[in-house]
């Protein structure tokens, strides 16, 4: 589901950590694809696969295949060197 050369954020609209991560990306003008796991059963399954059966959001997958789960703004800043 992750597109090449794109960051994919899996989450839900009700999730505060998801909103914070989206705000971080928007504030730093970092392009990303948002996939709402509440509206996409395949995305929810992918999140569970990546997190050993747990639905932990946000799960953020990067073009290089790396992943951050429930990252803080500090962790995101470190990932992008900002």
Residue pairs with C-beta under 8 A, 6 or more apart in sequence:
1 8
1 35
1 42
1 43
1 46
2 8
2 61
2 63
3 33
4 63
5 63
6 31
6 32
6 33
6 63
7 25
7 30
7 31
7 32
7 33
7 60
7 61
7 62
7 63
8 32
8 33
8 35
8 60
8 61
9 18
9 21
9 22
9 25
9 32
9 33
9 34
9 35
9 58
9 59
9 60
10 35
10 37
10 43
10 46
10 47
10 57
10 58
10 59
10 60
10 61
11 17
11 18
11 21
11 22
11 34
11 35
11 36
11 37
11 57
11 58
11 59
12 18
12 36
12 37
12 38
12 57
13 19
13 36
13 38
14 38
15 57
15 58
17 57
17 58
17 70
18 57
18 58
20 73
21 58
21 60
21 71
21 76
22 32
22 34
24 30
24 73
24 76
24 77
25 31
25 32
25 76
28 80
28 82
30 80
32 60
35 43
36 43
37 43
37 44
37 47
37 55
37 57
38 44
44 55
47 55
47 56
47 57
47 59
48 54
48 55
50 59
50 61
50 67
50 69
51 59
51 69
56 69
56 70
57 70
58 69
58 70
58 71
59 67
59 68
59 69
60 67
60 68
60 69
60 71
61 67
62 68
62 79
68 75
68 76
68 79
71 79
